[in-house]
Amino acid sequence: MYESLKQSLAEFKQSKAWQPVKDMLMFAFLLLSFHVIYHLWIKVDFYPFKTQVDKIYAFASNILFNQSVWILNHIFGLNVTTVNHTIYVLNNQNTWSYVEILSGCITLKHWMHWIIIMTFFRGPFLHKLWYIPSGIIIIHFINVIRIVGLSLLLIPLPHSFHFFHTYIFKPFFYFMIFVMWVIWVEVFANKKKKHLAPIGI
C-alpha cells in the first residue's frame, strides 16, 4: 500500500495534466502560510524591523491619503474636508461621514503576500524583477480606488462602511492578487521555450 501511494504521488508530481491543480495548491499554501506568519509577526510588533515598518507606514499612508483626496477633489469635484488622515464627506442625511486612513490601510500585508507568492512560485527570474514591483504598484492603486470608493459610497449610504470595507473591498484585494498570479502562470510560468529547428546543410 505504501509503495502504491508513493508511486501515485510520484505520478501526480510528474503529470502535466495535474499542473493547474498543483499550481492552485501552491498558491493557496503560500497565501495561507504567510497569512499565519504575518499575524504572528504582528504579535511581536514586527520585531526586529519595527522602525522600518513604521517608516513604511508613515510614507505610504501619506501617499495614499494625498492621492485619494486629489481624486475626490479633482476627478469627482467633491469639496471634502480633511483632518490629519481622515476624509470627511457630507452625506445625503446632511451629516458627516468619514474614512480614516490608519496604518493598516496601506496594504503592507497585501504587498508582502504578493512578494512571497511571486518569489517562491515558479517562473523566469528576470521577468519577476519587473512583474513583482508592477504588482505592488497595482495593489497600491487598488487601495486608492478603495479609499475613494468608500468615501463616495458613504454619501448615499452613510451607514454602509462596515459592509463595503469588510465584504467588498477586502476580498477584492485578494481577487486582484489572484488575477495577477493567473496572468503570471498563463503568460510567463507556462510559456514554452522556443527551440530553433536545426538547419540542414
Secondary structure, 3 states (H helix, E strand, C coil): CHHHHHHHHHHHHHCCCCHHHHHHHHHHHHHHHHHHHHHHHHHCCCCCCHHHHHHHHHHHHHHHHHHHHHHHHHCCCCCCEEECCEEEEECCCCCEEEEECCHHHHCHHHHHHHHHHHHHCCCCHHHHHHHHHHHHHHHHHHHHHHHHHHHHHCCCCCCCHHHHHHHHHHHHHHHHHHHHHHHHHHHHHCCCCCCCCCCCC
